[in-house]
Amino acid sequence: MNREFSKIKESLASWSEIRQLLRGGEQGQLVPVVIPKDRRGFAWVALLFLAIHLAGTAALAEGILTVAAGIGAAFFLVVALVWLWRRAIIEIEQGTTGVRSRWGAITGTLDPGRHYLWLPWDRVDAVVDTSTEIPYTAPITACPTAESVPLKSIEFFLKFRIVDPVAFVRTIGAGNFDLVLSSAVQDAIRQRSRRVQTERAYDLRGSDVGDMQESLNRQLGRYGVRVTGSNIPDVQLPDQYQQHLSTREKVAKELAAYEREWELTRKRRIDTLLMEIERSKKTRDARIVEVKAAHNTARKDVARMLEEHETQAQRVKWEIEARGRAELTSAENEGKALRRLSDSYRDNRAVLQYELARRRLDVGAKLTENAPQPIVVRTPAGSGDSSALSTLLLAQLLPKLAAGNGQPQIPS
């Protein structure tokens, strides 16, 4: 990149050249301001004096000379007035603004169109291009990065427009503005590069430079200039670092190629695995169908077995219920028989108890009749226990007395 800073200058030119200079520049340089040459002269004053002289001659002369002098005076007067009218016309191109001055002091501006400056001390000091966004290129060399590695070049591009022609012409002018703008751009670019790592210097290309544009607008606003756009189109690293970066890029490309190859291999393997999975799914689905069929068959068999068992259980239930009803009927009949039997037993028991009571009475009467008579052994009054002799005698006599039903008295 062998570019140079764009140059901004102002030129002195005639009115016919102003348009070409403002639109195309001069020898590759930008010309936003043109100082027009004052084309008005004082030749019309000489013609006016000549007309006055001829008018005086006509007043003093007689005959044909008077007519000729009058015609000449009128002719020169008309020529002088036409000359004055033509020289007073000022035409300002569309998109430009004229800076008007009187006796050297700026008094205002002239809008695009035709204007008339009758007085010779009124003039247009400059014609300023106020509508074109002027491109400006600034290649900055040896910009140090955050590691103090000087970059080979950073190209900065901006567009600016003159919004206040009076402030621009009065305050700085095109020549001085070129120096101020180049200095401001270099300072902004160097500050930006100081915040960037060398390996990320290429990130400056096309990056957001809105903060730099705002900073430039703050600096250039007092000159009546506004930056309308800016960017960094190109960055060049040092040769040695660029070689290193090229090696890194080569390695990165090889790595990318390996990654792509690995990606293809991985995709093939994934596709193979997916096919295996699909086959496994189909096999699994087929087995699931078989299992479901077997399950359904088993469920049918189980349902049939359950139905058979339920039928058998129902039959057994009916048999048990029939047997139970039969046994219940038998038990009820047996109970009725036992109840009748108990009733008969109860009646027979009363009879038997009567007979037993009667027999007891009979037995008691017989026993009463055959009962032994009591033997009274009298002992002396006031004596103590019977003697042993009496007791012995009583024991011998009692059996005999019982056998003979006698009631002997034993003397005391």
Number of C-alpha atoms within 10 A of each C-alpha: 11 5 10 11 15 17 21 24 19 23 20 14 14 14 18 9 12 23 18 11 21 22 14 13 20 16 9 10 15 23 25 25 30 25 19 20 15 14 9 17 11 12 11 21 15 12 20 20 15 17 24 18 16 22 22 15 17 21 14 11 14 11 8 10 14 18 15 16 22 21 16 19 24 17 14 21 22 16 16 22 16 13 18 21 14 13 18 19 14 18 15 21 19 13 12 23 23 28 22 20 17 15 10 12 11 17 12 14 18 17 16 15 12 11 13 13 17 15 10 15 11 18 23 23 21 23 27 29 25 21 13 15 16 19 16 19 20 22 23 22 17 14 21 21 21 15 12 12 17 17 21 19 19 27 21 23 18 18 16 19 20 24 17 18 26 22 16 21 20 13 14 15 19 22 15 13 20 19 12 14 17 20 12 16 22 18 14 18 21 17 16 18 21 17 13 17 16 21 13 9 18 16 14 18 16 13 11 12 18 12 11 19 20 14 16 18 18 13 15 19 17 14 21 19 22 22 21 15 15 20 19 21 14 17 21 16 21 16 11 9 15 15 12 12 16 12 12 12 14 12 12 13 12 12 12 14 12 12 13 12 12 12 13 12 12 13 12 12 12 12 12 12 12 12 12 12 13 12 12 12 13 12 12 13 12 12 12 14 12 12 12 12 12 12 13 12 12 12 12 12 12 12 12 12 12 13 12 12 12 13 12 12 13 12 12 12 14 12 12 12 13 12 12 14 12 12 13 13 12 12 13 12 12 14 13 12 12 13 12 12 13 14 12 12 14 12 12 12 14 12 12 13 12 12 12 13 12 12 12 12 12 12 12 13 12 11 11 10 9 10 12 16 11 13 16 10 15 11 15 10 6 6 7 8 7 13 9 9 8 14 11 10 11 14 10 10 13 17 11 11 16 15 9 10 14 14 14 13 10 14 9 9
